[in-house]
Amino acid sequence: MAQDKNLIKREGVVHEALPSLLFRVTLDGGTQEVLARLGGKLKLHRIRVIPGDRVVVEMTPYDDRRGRIVRRL
């Protein structure tokens, strides 16, 4: 599977769980909040993400308000 080298990975804390596997994540530093969906492997293995969990979010350089949760720390 090809990996996009332009992806930005940031750590943050899940602030709120929304319907349809969407989450509001506050990135480290507390100044930026993104709307993130659950990544493929997390969804496939049914890994639960709840408010308060630390996660890694992948974002594209084109849209810094949306992302994908790829790992739970």
PQR file with spaces between the fields and no chain letter, atoms N, CA, C, O and H, PARSE charges and radii, in Angstrom:
ATOM       1  N    MET     1       0.844   -1.173    0.000 -0.4000 1.5000
ATOM       2  CA   MET     1       0.000    0.000    0.000 -0.0000 2.0000
ATOM       3  C    MET     1       0.891    1.239    0.000  0.5500 1.7000
ATOM       4  O    MET     1       1.821    1.344    0.801 -0.5500 1.4000
ATOM       5  N    ALA     2       0.613    2.145   -0.872 -0.4000 1.5000
ATOM       6  CA   ALA     2       1.430    3.356   -0.996 -0.0000 2.0000
ATOM       7  C    ALA     2       1.115    4.331    0.128  0.5500 1.7000
ATOM       8  O    ALA     2      -0.048    4.546    0.467 -0.5500 1.4000
ATOM       9  H    ALA     2      -0.142    2.060   -1.522  0.4000 1.0000
ATOM      10  N    GLN     3       2.142    4.909    0.694 -0.4000 1.5000
ATOM      11  CA   GLN     3       1.978    5.897    1.747 -0.0000 2.0000
ATOM      12  C    GLN     3       2.232    7.273    1.168  0.5500 1.7000
ATOM      13  O    GLN     3       3.175    7.470    0.401 -0.5500 1.4000
ATOM      14  H    GLN     3       3.087    4.734    0.419  0.4000 1.0000
ATOM      15  N    ASP     4       1.390    8.223    1.535 -0.4000 1.5000
ATOM      16  CA   ASP     4       1.571    9.593    1.070 -0.0000 2.0000
ATOM      17  C    ASP     4       2.568   10.293    1.984  0.5500 1.7000
ATOM      18  O    ASP     4       2.351   10.369    3.194 -0.5500 1.4000
ATOM      19  H    ASP     4       0.624    8.063    2.157  0.4000 1.0000
ATOM      20  N    LYS     5       3.643   10.798    1.427 -0.4000 1.5000
ATOM      21  CA   LYS     5       4.678   11.434    2.228 -0.0000 2.0000
ATOM      22  C    LYS     5       4.283   12.837    2.680  0.5500 1.7000
ATOM      23  O    LYS     5       4.979   13.424    3.508 -0.5500 1.4000
ATOM      24  H    LYS     5       3.819   10.736    0.445  0.4000 1.0000
ATOM      25  N    ASN     6       3.198   13.385    2.168 -0.4000 1.5000
ATOM      26  CA   ASN     6       2.778   14.741    2.517 -0.0000 2.0000
ATOM      27  C    ASN     6       1.876   14.796    3.748  0.5500 1.7000
ATOM      28  O    ASN     6       1.463   15.879    4.163 -0.5500 1.4000
ATOM      29  H    ASN     6       2.632   12.908    1.495  0.4000 1.0000
ATOM      30  N    LEU     7       1.567   13.636    4.337 -0.4000 1.5000
ATOM      31  CA   LEU     7       0.677   13.629    5.488 -0.0000 2.0000
ATOM      32  C    LEU     7       1.379   14.207    6.711  0.5500 1.7000
ATOM      33  O    LEU     7       2.572   13.993    6.922 -0.5500 1.4000
ATOM      34  H    LEU     7       1.902   12.757    4.000  0.4000 1.0000
ATOM      35  N    ILE     8       0.612   14.942    7.511 -0.4000 1.5000
ATOM      36  CA   ILE     8       1.112   15.537    8.744 -0.0000 2.0000
ATOM      37  C    ILE     8       0.538   14.733    9.904  0.5500 1.7000
ATOM      38  O    ILE     8      -0.679   14.574   10.001 -0.5500 1.4000
ATOM      39  H    ILE     8      -0.357   15.116    7.340  0.4000 1.0000
ATOM      40  N    LYS     9       1.395   14.225   10.783 -0.4000 1.5000
ATOM      41  CA   LYS     9       0.934   13.472   11.946 -0.0000 2.0000
ATOM      42  C    LYS     9       1.083   14.346   13.182  0.5500 1.7000
ATOM      43  O    LYS     9       2.152   14.895   13.446 -0.5500 1.4000
ATOM      44  H    LYS     9       2.383   14.354   10.704  0.4000 1.0000
ATOM      45  N    ARG    10      -0.010   14.465   13.938 -0.4000 1.5000
ATOM      46  CA   ARG    10      -0.007   15.267   15.164 -0.0000 2.0000
ATOM      47  C    ARG    10      -0.678   14.459   16.266  0.5500 1.7000
ATOM      48  O    ARG    10      -1.551   13.633   15.999 -0.5500 1.4000
ATOM      49  H    ARG    10      -0.878   14.019   13.723  0.4000 1.0000
ATOM      50  N    GLU    11      -0.267   14.703   17.497 -0.4000 1.5000
ATOM      51  CA   GLU    11      -0.893   14.054   18.650 -0.0000 2.0000
ATOM      52  C    GLU    11      -1.913   14.998   19.268  0.5500 1.7000
ATOM      53  O    GLU    11      -1.797   16.220   19.173 -0.5500 1.4000
ATOM      54  H    GLU    11       0.442   15.374   17.714  0.4000 1.0000
ATOM      55  N    GLY    12      -2.910   14.402   19.898 -0.4000 1.5000
ATOM      56  CA   GLY    12      -3.924   15.204   20.549 -0.0000 2.0000
ATOM      57  C    GLY    12      -4.776   14.365   21.482  0.5500 1.7000
ATOM      58  O    GLY    12      -4.512   13.182   21.697 -0.5500 1.4000
ATOM      59  H    GLY    12      -3.004   13.409   19.975  0.4000 1.0000
ATOM      60  N    VAL    13      -5.802   14.999   22.033 -0.4000 1.5000
ATOM      61  CA   VAL    13      -6.717   14.349   22.969 -0.0000 2.0000
ATOM      62  C    VAL    13      -8.127   14.432   22.406  0.5500 1.7000
ATOM      63  O    VAL    13      -8.559   15.483   21.934 -0.5500 1.4000
ATOM      64  H    VAL    13      -6.016   15.960   21.859  0.4000 1.0000
ATOM      65  N    VAL    14      -8.839   13.307   22.463 -0.4000 1.5000
ATOM      66  CA   VAL    14     -10.223   13.286   21.998 -0.0000 2.0000
ATOM      67  C    VAL    14     -11.062   14.099   22.976  0.5500 1.7000
ATOM      68  O    VAL    14     -11.091   13.821   24.175 -0.5500 1.4000
ATOM      69  H    VAL    14      -8.488   12.453   22.847  0.4000 1.0000
ATOM      70  N    HIS    15     -11.733   15.094   22.448 -0.4000 1.5000
ATOM      71  CA   HIS    15     -12.522   16.006   23.274 -0.0000 2.0000
ATOM      72  C    HIS    15     -13.985   15.583   23.319  0.5500 1.7000
ATOM      73  O    HIS    15     -14.638   15.696   24.356 -0.5500 1.4000
ATOM      74  H    HIS    15     -11.710   15.320   21.474  0.4000 1.0000
ATOM      75  N    GLU    16     -14.506   15.089   22.174 -0.4000 1.5000
ATOM      76  CA   GLU    16     -15.932   14.771   22.085 -0.0000 2.0000
ATOM      77  C    GLU    16     -16.138   13.685   21.038  0.5500 1.7000
ATOM      78  O    GLU    16     -15.504   13.708   19.983 -0.5500 1.4000
ATOM      79  H    GLU    16     -13.976   14.998   21.331  0.4000 1.0000
ATOM      80  N    ALA    17     -17.021   12.736   21.325 -0.4000 1.5000
ATOM      81  CA   ALA    17     -17.394   11.695   20.375 -0.0000 2.0000
ATOM      82  C    ALA    17     -18.701   12.112   19.706  0.5500 1.7000
ATOM      83  O    ALA    17     -19.673   12.454   20.379 -0.5500 1.4000
ATOM      84  H    ALA    17     -17.536   12.717   22.182  0.4000 1.0000
ATOM      85  N    LEU    18     -18.712   12.080   18.380 -0.4000 1.5000
ATOM      86  CA   LEU    18     -19.878   12.475   17.600 -0.0000 2.0000
ATOM      87  C    LEU    18     -20.438   11.257   16.872  0.5500 1.7000
ATOM      88  O    LEU    18     -19.764   10.229   16.813 -0.5500 1.4000
ATOM      89  H    LEU    18     -17.922   11.802   17.833  0.4000 1.0000
ATOM      90  N    PRO    19     -21.642   11.334   16.319 -0.5600 1.5000
ATOM      91  CA   PRO    19     -22.189   10.200   15.567  0.2800 2.0000
ATOM      92  C    PRO    19     -21.354    9.873   14.326  0.5500 1.7000
ATOM      93  O    PRO    19     -20.580   10.706   13.853 -0.5500 1.4000
ATOM      94  N    SER    20     -21.515    8.677   13.812 -0.4000 1.5000
ATOM      95  CA   SER    20     -20.873    8.198   12.586 -0.0000 2.0000
ATOM      96  C    SER    20     -19.356    8.104   12.701  0.5500 1.7000
ATOM      97  O    SER    20     -18.641    8.406   11.745 -0.5500 1.4000
ATOM      98  H    SER    20     -22.143    8.001   14.196  0.4000 1.0000
ATOM      99  N    LEU    21     -18.863    7.687   13.863 -0.4000 1.5000
ATOM     100  CA   LEU    21     -17.423    7.502   14.100 -0.0000 2.0000
ATOM     101  C    LEU    21     -16.614    8.762   13.842  0.5500 1.7000
ATOM     102  O    LEU    21     -15.488    8.689   13.350 -0.5500 1.4000
ATOM     103  H    LEU    21     -19.443    7.442   14.639  0.4000 1.0000
ATOM     104  N    LEU    22     -17.176    9.910   14.168 -0.4000 1.5000
ATOM     105  CA   LEU    22     -16.441   11.171   14.096 -0.0000 2.0000
ATOM     106  C    LEU    22     -16.075   11.608   15.503  0.5500 1.7000
ATOM     107  O    LEU    22     -16.803   11.344   16.460 -0.5500 1.4000
ATOM     108  H    LEU    22     -18.090    9.970   14.568  0.4000 1.0000
ATOM     109  N    PHE    23     -14.933   12.283   15.615 -0.4000 1.5000
ATOM     110  CA   PHE    23     -14.450   12.730   16.913 -0.0000 2.0000
ATOM     111  C    PHE    23     -13.905   14.135   16.787  0.5500 1.7000
ATOM     112  O    PHE    23     -13.313   14.493   15.769 -0.5500 1.4000
ATOM     113  H    PHE    23     -14.342   12.497   14.837  0.4000 1.0000
ATOM     114  N    ARG    24     -14.111   14.940   17.839 -0.4000 1.5000
ATOM     115  CA   ARG    24     -13.517   16.265   17.906 -0.0000 2.0000
ATOM     116  C    ARG    24     -12.244   16.119   18.735  0.5500 1.7000
ATOM     117  O    ARG    24     -12.295   15.767   19.913 -0.5500 1.4000
ATOM     118  H    ARG    24     -14.592   14.649   18.666  0.4000 1.0000
ATOM     119  N    VAL    25     -11.098   16.395   18.102 -0.4000 1.5000
ATOM     120  CA   VAL    25      -9.795   16.180   18.727 -0.0000 2.0000
ATOM     121  C    VAL    25      -9.108   17.527   18.915  0.5500 1.7000
ATOM     122  O    VAL    25      -8.998   18.315   17.976 -0.5500 1.4000
ATOM     123  H    VAL    25     -11.056   16.681   17.144  0.4000 1.0000
ATOM     124  N    THR    26      -8.649   17.781   20.136 -0.4000 1.5000
ATOM     125  CA   THR    26      -7.859   18.970   20.426 -0.0000 2.0000
ATOM     126  C    THR    26      -6.397   18.588   20.311  0.5500 1.7000
ATOM     127  O    THR    26      -5.918   17.731   21.053 -0.5500 1.4000
ATOM     128  H    THR    26      -8.739   17.141   20.898  0.4000 1.0000
ATOM     129  N    LEU    27      -5.681   19.218   19.385 -0.4000 1.5000
ATOM     130  CA   LEU    27      -4.284   18.884   19.162 -0.0000 2.0000
ATOM     131  C    LEU    27      -3.420   19.472   20.265  0.5500 1.7000
ATOM     132  O    LEU    27      -3.821   20.417   20.945 -0.5500 1.4000
ATOM     133  H    LEU    27      -6.070   19.914   18.782  0.4000 1.0000
ATOM     134  N    ASP    28      -2.226   18.903   20.438 -0.4000 1.5000
ATOM     135  CA   ASP    28      -1.309   19.378   21.474 -0.0000 2.0000
ATOM     136  C    ASP    28      -1.023   20.857   21.268  0.5500 1.7000
ATOM     137  O    ASP    28      -0.834   21.314   20.140 -0.5500 1.4000
ATOM     138  H    ASP    28      -1.901   18.135   19.886  0.4000 1.0000
ATOM     139  N    GLY    29      -0.995   21.576   22.334 -0.4000 1.5000
ATOM     140  CA   GLY    29      -0.846   23.028   22.285 -0.0000 2.0000
ATOM     141  C    GLY    29      -2.165   23.699   22.597  0.5500 1.7000
ATOM     142  O    GLY    29      -2.191   24.845   23.046 -0.5500 1.4000
ATOM     143  H    GLY    29      -1.149   21.205   23.250  0.4000 1.0000
ATOM     144  N    GLY    30      -3.278   22.986   22.359 -0.4000 1.5000
ATOM     145  CA   GLY    30      -4.587   23.491   22.716 -0.0000 2.0000
ATOM     146  C    GLY    30      -5.149   24.585   21.835  0.5500 1.7000
ATOM     147  O    GLY    30      -6.234   25.095   22.116 -0.5500 1.4000
ATOM     148  H    GLY    30      -3.257   22.056   21.994  0.4000 1.0000
ATOM     149  N    THR    31      -4.443   24.965   20.771 -0.4000 1.5000
ATOM     150  CA   THR    31      -4.931   26.063   19.947 -0.0000 2.0000
ATOM     151  C    THR    31      -5.753   25.590   18.760  0.5500 1.7000
ATOM     152  O    THR    31      -6.544   26.358   18.212 -0.5500 1.4000
ATOM     153  H    THR    31      -3.562   24.551   20.543  0.4000 1.0000
ATOM     154  N    GLN    32      -5.579   24.329   18.350 -0.4000 1.5000
ATOM     155  CA   GLN    32      -6.258   23.848   17.147 -0.0000 2.0000
ATOM     156  C    GLN    32      -7.139   22.657   17.488  0.5500 1.7000
ATOM     157  O    GLN    32      -6.747   21.773   18.249 -0.5500 1.4000
ATOM     158  H    GLN    32      -4.937   23.705   18.795  0.4000 1.0000
ATOM     159  N    GLU    33      -8.343   22.650   16.910 -0.4000 1.5000
ATOM     160  CA   GLU    33      -9.287   21.565   17.092 -0.0000 2.0000
ATOM     161  C    GLU    33      -9.661   21.030   15.718  0.5500 1.7000
ATOM     162  O    GLU    33      -9.987   21.807   14.821 -0.5500 1.4000
ATOM     163  H    GLU    33      -8.661   23.369   16.292  0.4000 1.0000
ATOM     164  N    VAL    34      -9.617   19.702   15.541 -0.4000 1.5000
ATOM     165  CA   VAL    34      -9.923   19.105   14.242 -0.0000 2.0000
ATOM     166  C    VAL    34     -11.066   18.121   14.391  0.5500 1.7000
ATOM     167  O    VAL    34     -11.314   17.587   15.472 -0.5500 1.4000
ATOM     168  H    VAL    34      -9.352   19.071   16.270  0.4000 1.0000
ATOM     169  N    LEU    35     -11.757   17.894   13.288 -0.4000 1.5000
ATOM     170  CA   LEU    35     -12.794   16.892   13.208 -0.0000 2.0000
ATOM     171  C    LEU    35     -12.158   15.671   12.558  0.5500 1.7000
ATOM     172  O    LEU    35     -11.732   15.734   11.404 -0.5500 1.4000
ATOM     173  H    LEU    35     -11.557   18.328   12.410  0.4000 1.0000
ATOM     174  N    ALA    36     -12.088   14.562   13.286 -0.4000 1.5000
ATOM     175  CA   ALA    36     -11.364   13.390   12.796 -0.0000 2.0000
ATOM     176  C    ALA    36     -12.292   12.182   12.742  0.5500 1.7000
ATOM     177  O    ALA    36     -13.165   12.001   13.592 -0.5500 1.4000
ATOM     178  H    ALA    36     -12.434   14.511   14.223  0.4000 1.0000
ATOM     179  N    ARG    37     -12.076   11.370   11.723 -0.4000 1.5000
ATOM     180  CA   ARG    37     -12.811   10.119   11.620 -0.0000 2.0000
ATOM     181  C    ARG    37     -11.876    8.990   12.028  0.5500 1.7000
ATOM     182  O    ARG    37     -10.668    9.190   12.149 -0.5500 1.4000
ATOM     183  H    ARG    37     -11.367   11.517   11.033  0.4000 1.0000
ATOM     184  N    LEU    38     -12.431    7.818   12.237 -0.4000 1.5000
ATOM     185  CA   LEU    38     -11.651    6.671   12.663 -0.0000 2.0000
ATOM     186  C    LEU    38     -10.976    6.043   11.459  0.5500 1.7000
ATOM     187  O    LEU    38     -11.610    5.845   10.423 -0.5500 1.4000
ATOM     188  H    LEU    38     -13.412    7.656   12.139  0.4000 1.0000
ATOM     189  N    GLY    39      -9.695    5.727   11.586 -0.4000 1.5000
ATOM     190  CA   GLY    39      -8.930    5.118   10.500 -0.0000 2.0000
ATOM     191  C    GLY    39      -9.318    3.675   10.265  0.5500 1.7000
ATOM     192  O    GLY    39     -10.024    3.075   11.075 -0.5500 1.4000
ATOM     193  H    GLY    39      -9.180    5.887   12.428  0.4000 1.0000
ATOM     194  N    GLY    40      -8.857    3.117    9.155 -0.4000 1.5000
ATOM     195  CA   GLY    40      -9.248    1.786    8.706 -0.0000 2.0000
ATOM     196  C    GLY    40      -8.950    0.662    9.675  0.5500 1.7000
ATOM     197  O    GLY    40      -9.844   -0.126    9.982 -0.5500 1.4000
ATOM     198  H    GLY    40      -8.284    3.605    8.497  0.4000 1.0000
ATOM     199  N    LYS    41      -7.713    0.557   10.173 -0.4000 1.5000
ATOM     200  CA   LYS    41      -7.354   -0.546   11.063 -0.0000 2.0000
ATOM     201  C    LYS    41      -8.069   -0.442   12.409  0.5500 1.7000
ATOM     202  O    LYS    41      -8.431   -1.462   12.996 -0.5500 1.4000
ATOM     203  H    LYS    41      -6.987    1.197    9.924  0.4000 1.0000
ATOM     204  N    LEU    42      -8.275    0.771   12.899 -0.4000 1.5000
ATOM     205  CA   LEU    42      -9.008    0.944   14.155 -0.0000 2.0000
ATOM     206  C    LEU    42     -10.456    0.494   13.983  0.5500 1.7000
ATOM     207  O    LEU    42     -11.033   -0.122   14.878 -0.5500 1.4000
ATOM     208  H    LEU    42      -7.981    1.599   12.422  0.4000 1.0000
ATOM     209  N    LYS    43     -11.029    0.802   12.840 -0.4000 1.5000
ATOM     210  CA   LYS    43     -12.402    0.412   12.562 -0.0000 2.0000
ATOM     211  C    LYS    43     -12.497   -1.103   12.351  0.5500 1.7000
ATOM     212  O    LYS    43     -13.431   -1.746   12.829 -0.5500 1.4000
ATOM     213  H    LYS    43     -10.560    1.302   12.112  0.4000 1.0000
ATOM     214  N    LEU    44     -11.523   -1.661   11.634 -0.4000 1.5000
ATOM     215  CA   LEU    44     -11.513   -3.090   11.309 -0.0000 2.0000
ATOM     216  C    LEU    44     -11.398   -3.947   12.563  0.5500 1.7000
ATOM     217  O    LEU    44     -12.093   -4.955   12.689 -0.5500 1.4000
ATOM     218  H    LEU    44     -10.764   -1.139   11.246  0.4000 1.0000
ATOM     219  N    HIS    45     -10.530   -3.558   13.489 -0.4000 1.5000
ATOM     220  CA   HIS    45     -10.310   -4.329   14.710 -0.0000 2.0000
ATOM     221  C    HIS    45     -11.182   -3.861   15.871  0.5500 1.7000
ATOM     222  O    HIS    45     -11.013   -4.317   17.002 -0.5500 1.4000
ATOM     223  H    HIS    45      -9.965   -2.739   13.387  0.4000 1.0000
ATOM     224  N    ARG    46     -12.116   -2.951   15.590 -0.4000 1.5000
ATOM     225  CA   ARG    46     -13.089   -2.449   16.572 -0.0000 2.0000
ATOM     226  C    ARG    46     -12.425   -1.923   17.837  0.5500 1.7000
ATOM     227  O    ARG    46     -12.841   -2.247   18.949 -0.5500 1.4000
ATOM     228  H    ARG    46     -12.254   -2.581   14.671  0.4000 1.0000
ATOM     229  N    ILE    47     -11.396   -1.114   17.657 -0.4000 1.5000
ATOM     230  CA   ILE    47     -10.724   -0.485   18.786 -0.0000 2.0000
ATOM     231  C    ILE    47     -11.535    0.732   19.200  0.5500 1.7000
ATOM     232  O    ILE    47     -11.819    1.610   18.385 -0.5500 1.4000
ATOM     233  H    ILE    47     -11.058   -0.851   16.754  0.4000 1.0000
ATOM     234  N    ARG    48     -11.898    0.774   20.453 -0.4000 1.5000
ATOM     235  CA   ARG    48     -12.754    1.857   20.947 -0.0000 2.0000
ATOM     236  C    ARG    48     -11.927    3.094   21.279  0.5500 1.7000
ATOM     237  O    ARG    48     -10.844    3.013   21.859 -0.5500 1.4000
ATOM     238  H    ARG    48     -11.668    0.060   21.115  0.4000 1.0000
ATOM     239  N    VAL    49     -12.470    4.224   20.895 -0.4000 1.5000
ATOM     240  CA   VAL    49     -11.867    5.514   21.217 -0.0000 2.0000
ATOM     241  C    VAL    49     -12.924    6.308   21.972  0.5500 1.7000
ATOM     242  O    VAL    49     -14.038    6.495   21.482 -0.5500 1.4000
ATOM     243  H    VAL    49     -13.350    4.290   20.424  0.4000 1.0000
ATOM     244  N    ILE    50     -12.570    6.775   23.163 -0.4000 1.5000
ATOM     245  CA   ILE    50     -13.518    7.509   23.985 -0.0000 2.0000
ATOM     246  C    ILE    50     -12.920    8.868   24.342  0.5500 1.7000
ATOM     247  O    ILE    50     -11.704    9.045   24.264 -0.5500 1.4000
ATOM     248  H    ILE    50     -11.665    6.623   23.560  0.4000 1.0000
ATOM     249  N    PRO    51     -13.757    9.829   24.731 -0.5600 1.5000
ATOM     250  CA   PRO    51     -13.230   11.135   25.133  0.2800 2.0000
ATOM     251  C    PRO    51     -12.213   10.997   26.257  0.5500 1.7000
ATOM     252  O    PRO    51     -12.434   10.281   27.234 -0.5500 1.4000
ATOM     253  N    GLY    52     -11.091   11.698   26.097 -0.4000 1.5000
ATOM     254  CA   GLY    52     -10.010   11.636   27.058 -0.0000 2.0000
ATOM     255  C    GLY    52      -8.827   10.812   26.565  0.5500 1.7000
ATOM     256  O    GLY    52      -7.740   10.904   27.135 -0.5500 1.4000
ATOM     257  H    GLY    52     -10.911   12.280   25.304  0.4000 1.0000
ATOM     258  N    ASP    53      -9.012   10.008   25.516 -0.4000 1.5000
ATOM     259  CA   ASP    53      -7.923    9.200   24.964 -0.0000 2.0000
ATOM     260  C    ASP    53      -6.946   10.067   24.192  0.5500 1.7000
ATOM     261  O    ASP    53      -7.349   11.016   23.519 -0.5500 1.4000
ATOM     262  H    ASP    53      -9.894    9.934   25.053  0.4000 1.0000
ATOM     263  N    ARG    54      -5.644    9.741   24.286 -0.4000 1.5000
ATOM     264  CA   ARG    54      -4.624   10.399   23.468 -0.0000 2.0000
ATOM     265  C    ARG    54      -4.537    9.628   22.160  0.5500 1.7000
ATOM     266  O    ARG    54      -4.497    8.397   22.167 -0.5500 1.4000
ATOM     267  H    ARG    54      -5.317    8.970   24.832  0.4000 1.0000
ATOM     268  N    VAL    55      -4.507   10.336   21.043 -0.4000 1.5000
ATOM     269  CA   VAL    55      -4.501    9.709   19.725 -0.0000 2.0000
ATOM     270  C    VAL    55      -3.500   10.405   18.802  0.5500 1.7000
ATOM     271  O    VAL    55      -3.050   11.517   19.074 -0.5500 1.4000
ATOM     272  H    VAL    55      -4.539   11.336   21.037  0.4000 1.0000
ATOM     273  N    VAL    56      -3.165    9.723   17.703 -0.4000 1.5000
ATOM     274  CA   VAL    56      -2.361   10.305   16.637 -0.0000 2.0000
ATOM     275  C    VAL    56      -3.296   10.549   15.458  0.5500 1.7000
ATOM     276  O    VAL    56      -4.026    9.651   15.038 -0.5500 1.4000
ATOM     277  H    VAL    56      -3.531    8.819   17.482  0.4000 1.0000
ATOM     278  N    VAL    57      -3.268   11.764   14.931 -0.4000 1.5000
ATOM     279  CA   VAL    57      -4.150   12.159   13.834 -0.0000 2.0000
ATOM     280  C    VAL    57      -3.309   12.470   12.602  0.5500 1.7000
ATOM     281  O    VAL    57      -2.324   13.203   12.687 -0.5500 1.4000
ATOM     282  H    VAL    57      -2.674   12.493   15.273  0.4000 1.0000
ATOM     283  N    GLU    58      -3.700   11.909   11.449 -0.4000 1.5000
ATOM     284  CA   GLU    58      -3.058   12.231   10.169 -0.0000 2.0000
ATOM     285  C    GLU    58      -3.900   13.280    9.463  0.5500 1.7000
ATOM     286  O    GLU    58      -5.122   13.157    9.385 -0.5500 1.4000
ATOM     287  H    GLU    58      -4.501   11.313   11.380  0.4000 1.0000
ATOM     288  N    MET    59      -3.237   14.315    8.949 -0.4000 1.5000
ATOM     289  CA   MET    59      -3.940   15.370    8.222 -0.0000 2.0000
ATOM     290  C    MET    59      -3.194   15.656    6.929  0.5500 1.7000
ATOM     291  O    MET    59      -1.983   15.452    6.850 -0.5500 1.4000
ATOM     292  H    MET    59      -2.244   14.415    9.013  0.4000 1.0000
ATOM     293  N    THR    60      -3.910   16.126    5.920 -0.4000 1.5000
ATOM     294  CA   THR    60      -3.251   16.557    4.692 -0.0000 2.0000
ATOM     295  C    THR    60      -2.870   18.019    4.841  0.5500 1.7000
ATOM     296  O    THR    60      -3.482   18.738    5.631 -0.5500 1.4000
ATOM     297  H    THR    60      -4.894   16.291    5.985  0.4000 1.0000
ATOM     298  N    PRO    61      -1.876   18.466    4.100 -0.5600 1.5000
ATOM     299  CA   PRO    61      -1.513   19.884    4.189  0.2800 2.0000
ATOM     300  C    PRO    61      -2.573   20.803    3.570  0.5500 1.7000
ATOM     301  O    PRO    61      -2.508   22.019    3.745 -0.5500 1.4000
ATOM     302  N    TYR    62      -3.542   20.237    2.852 -0.4000 1.5000
ATOM     303  CA   TYR    62      -4.551   21.048    2.169 -0.0000 2.0000
ATOM     304  C    TYR    62      -5.707   21.446    3.072  0.5500 1.7000
ATOM     305  O    TYR    62      -6.292   22.513    2.889 -0.5500 1.4000
ATOM     306  H    TYR    62      -3.595   19.248    2.711  0.4000 1.0000
ATOM     307  N    ASP    63      -6.049   20.593    4.058 -0.4000 1.5000
ATOM     308  CA   ASP    63      -7.163   20.892    4.954 -0.0000 2.0000
ATOM     309  C    ASP    63      -6.728   20.570    6.378  0.5500 1.7000
ATOM     310  O    ASP    63      -6.613   19.400    6.743 -0.5500 1.4000
ATOM     311  H    ASP    63      -5.574   19.726    4.207  0.4000 1.0000
ATOM     312  N    ASP    64      -6.488   21.596    7.182 -0.4000 1.5000
ATOM     313  CA   ASP    64      -6.005   21.378    8.541 -0.0000 2.0000
ATOM     314  C    ASP    64      -7.132   21.314    9.567  0.5500 1.7000
ATOM     315  O    ASP    64      -6.868   21.330   10.770 -0.5500 1.4000
ATOM     316  H    ASP    64      -6.582   22.546    6.886  0.4000 1.0000
ATOM     317  N    ARG    65      -8.381   21.242    9.113 -0.4000 1.5000
ATOM     318  CA   ARG    65      -9.516   21.149   10.031 -0.0000 2.0000
ATOM     319  C    ARG    65     -10.090   19.740   10.109  0.5500 1.7000
ATOM     320  O    ARG    65     -10.946   19.465   10.950 -0.5500 1.4000
ATOM     321  H    ARG    65      -8.595   21.229    8.136  0.4000 1.0000
ATOM     322  N    ARG    66      -9.628   18.846    9.241 -0.4000 1.5000
ATOM     323  CA   ARG    66     -10.121   17.455    9.218 -0.0000 2.0000
ATOM     324  C    ARG    66      -8.946   16.499    9.233  0.5500 1.7000
ATOM     325  O    ARG    66      -7.850   16.837    8.786 -0.5500 1.4000
ATOM     326  H    ARG    66      -8.932   19.068    8.558  0.4000 1.0000
ATOM     327  N    GLY    67      -9.184   15.294    9.754 -0.4000 1.5000
ATOM     328  CA   GLY    67      -8.113   14.335    9.803 -0.0000 2.0000
ATOM     329  C    GLY    67      -8.637   12.923   10.002  0.5500 1.7000
ATOM     330  O    GLY    67      -9.841   12.668    9.967 -0.5500 1.4000
ATOM     331  H    GLY    67     -10.075   15.020   10.117  0.4000 1.0000
ATOM     332  N    ARG    68      -7.686   12.010   10.214 -0.4000 1.5000
ATOM     333  CA   ARG    68      -8.022   10.602   10.406 -0.0000 2.0000
ATOM     334  C    ARG    68      -7.228   10.092   11.613  0.5500 1.7000
ATOM     335  O    ARG    68      -6.011   10.260   11.682 -0.5500 1.4000
ATOM     336  H    ARG    68      -6.708   12.217   10.243  0.4000 1.0000
ATOM     337  N    ILE    69      -7.928    9.470   12.556 -0.4000 1.5000
ATOM     338  CA   ILE    69      -7.263    8.907   13.721 -0.0000 2.0000
ATOM     339  C    ILE    69      -6.632    7.595   13.295  0.5500 1.7000
ATOM     340  O    ILE    69      -7.329    6.683   12.851 -0.5500 1.4000
ATOM     341  H    ILE    69      -8.917    9.333   12.501  0.4000 1.0000
ATOM     342  N    VAL    70      -5.302    7.494   13.428 -0.4000 1.5000
ATOM     343  CA   VAL    70      -4.605    6.287   12.978 -0.0000 2.0000
ATOM     344  C    VAL    70      -4.042    5.464   14.128  0.5500 1.7000
ATOM     345  O    VAL    70      -3.646    4.316   13.927 -0.5500 1.4000
ATOM     346  H    VAL    70      -4.736    8.236   13.789  0.4000 1.0000
ATOM     347  N    ARG    71      -4.002    6.035   15.337 -0.4000 1.5000
ATOM     348  CA   ARG    71      -3.441    5.294   16.457 -0.0000 2.0000
ATOM     349  C    ARG    71      -3.961    5.842   17.774  0.5500 1.7000
ATOM     350  O    ARG    71      -4.125    7.051   17.941 -0.5500 1.4000
ATOM     351  H    ARG    71      -4.324    6.967   15.500  0.4000 1.0000
ATOM     352  N    ARG    72      -4.216    4.937   18.703 -0.4000 1.5000
ATOM     353  CA   ARG    72      -4.608    5.329   20.066 -0.0000 2.0000
ATOM     354  C    ARG    72      -3.403    5.095   20.971  0.5500 1.7000
ATOM     355  O    ARG    72      -2.834    4.003   20.979 -0.5500 1.4000
ATOM     356  H    ARG    72      -4.083    3.956   18.568  0.4000 1.0000
ATOM     357  N    LEU    73      -3.016    6.108   21.728 -0.4000 1.5000
ATOM     358  CA   LEU    73      -1.820    5.982   22.579 -0.0000 2.0000
ATOM     359  C    LEU    73      -2.164    5.557   23.984  0.5500 1.7000
ATOM     360  O    LEU    73      -1.272    5.406   24.819 -0.5500 1.4000
ATOM     361  H    LEU    73      -3.478    6.995   21.721  0.4000 1.0000
